[in-house]
Amino acid sequence: MVGLLDMERERWRDTAIIWNLLVDKEYRRRGLGREFICRAIAWGVNHNLRALTLETQTDNLPACRFYQAMGFQLGGIDDHYYTNHDIARREVAIFWWYELSEAAAS
C-alpha cells in the first residue's frame, strides 16, 4: 500500500471528516495526496455535503502547507486537544475546513 484516504460522512452537520490522509514517504511529491483530496472533494460534492473537515498538528508544517495549498481554510484551534500542556509541548490541534459549495460552482 502506498497511500490511504480515510474519511467519514457526518450526517448531523452535512460534512465529511478526513480522519487520515497518508502517503508512503517513497511515493510523496508525485501528486497522490492531491489526487486523494480531489477525490474527497468530488465525493463530497456528489453527496451534496457542505464541507470537508480535518485536523492536524501545528508542528506538522508540511501537512499544514499542503492543506492550505489545496484550498482548505483554518477553521479553529484547540490548545487542549491532545493534553493539558499542548502549548508547552508546541503541538496544538488545527482544524481545517473546505467549503464544497465553492467546489461545486467550479
C-alpha positions as a printed Julia matrix, in Angstrom:
106×3 Matrix{Float64}:
   0.0    0.0     0.0
   1.37   3.4    -0.94
  -1.45   5.62    0.3
  -4.66   5.85    2.25
  -7.61   8.22    2.42
  -9.86   7.51    5.4
 -12.94   9.72    5.61
 -16.43   9.53    7.04
 -19.68  11.34    6.39
 -21.02  13.29    9.34
 -24.73  13.42    8.54
 -25.63  15.57   11.53
 -23.78  18.53   10.02
 -23.68  17.65    6.31
 -19.9   17.35    6.21
 -17.26  14.69    5.78
 -14.3   14.4     8.11
 -10.97  13.23    6.77
  -9.54  11.08    9.53
  -6.35  10.08    7.75
  -4.54  11.0     4.57
  -1.32   9.05    4.3
   1.22   8.66    1.51
   4.29   6.46    1.95
   7.46   8.56    2.12
   8.88   6.94   -1.03
   5.79   7.98   -3.02
   5.4   11.58   -1.84
   5.67  14.57   -4.18
   4.06  12.58   -7.02
   0.54  14.01   -6.76
  -1.05  11.19   -4.74
  -2.09  13.44   -1.86
  -3.55  15.95   -4.31
  -5.45  13.11   -6.04
  -6.83  11.9    -2.71
  -8.08  15.41   -1.86
  -9.6   15.85   -5.33
 -11.44  12.55   -4.92
 -12.63  13.55   -1.44
 -13.93  16.84   -2.82
 -15.71  15.1    -5.7
 -17.26  12.59   -3.3
 -18.47  15.37   -1.03
 -19.95  17.34   -3.93
 -21.68  14.2    -5.28
 -23.23  13.64   -1.84
 -24.37  17.27   -1.54
 -22.23  17.91    1.53
 -21.36  21.44    2.54
 -17.74  20.92    3.59
 -14.79  18.67    4.28
 -13.01  18.96    7.62
  -9.8   17.58    9.06
  -7.38  18.05   11.93
  -3.62  18.23   12.04
  -0.94  19.44   14.43
   0.83  22.81   14.39
   4.18  21.01   14.3
   3.26  19.23   11.04
   4.17  22.11    8.76
   4.28  20.08    5.52
   0.68  18.94    6.09
  -0.45  22.45    7.02
   1.12  23.88    3.86
  -0.39  21.11    1.75
  -3.93  21.62    3.06
  -3.66  25.37    2.62
  -2.39  24.91   -0.94
  -5.36  22.61   -1.64
  -7.78  25.37   -0.61
  -8.54  24.42    2.99
  -9.01  27.3     5.4
  -8.27  27.47    9.1
 -11.47  26.57   10.94
 -10.22  26.64   14.51
  -7.64  25.56   17.05
  -7.8   23.61   20.29
  -4.87  24.09   22.66
  -6.02  21.26   24.96
  -6.96  18.66   22.35
  -4.08  16.24   22.93
  -3.0   17.01   26.52
  -3.4   19.73   29.12
   0.0   21.05   28.04
  -0.31  21.34   24.26
   1.14  24.86   24.04
   4.14  23.96   26.19
   4.67  20.85   24.03
   4.31  23.01   20.88
   1.73  20.64   19.43
  -1.66  22.27   19.11
  -4.6   20.9    17.1
  -5.55  22.83   13.99
  -8.91  22.21   12.35
  -9.19  22.82    8.62
 -12.32  23.47    6.57
 -13.0   23.15    2.83
 -16.3   24.61    1.6
 -17.77  22.34   -1.03
 -20.26  24.91   -2.29
 -17.28  26.67   -3.9
 -16.04  23.4    -5.42
 -19.48  22.6    -6.83
 -19.61  26.01   -8.53
 -16.26  25.39  -10.29
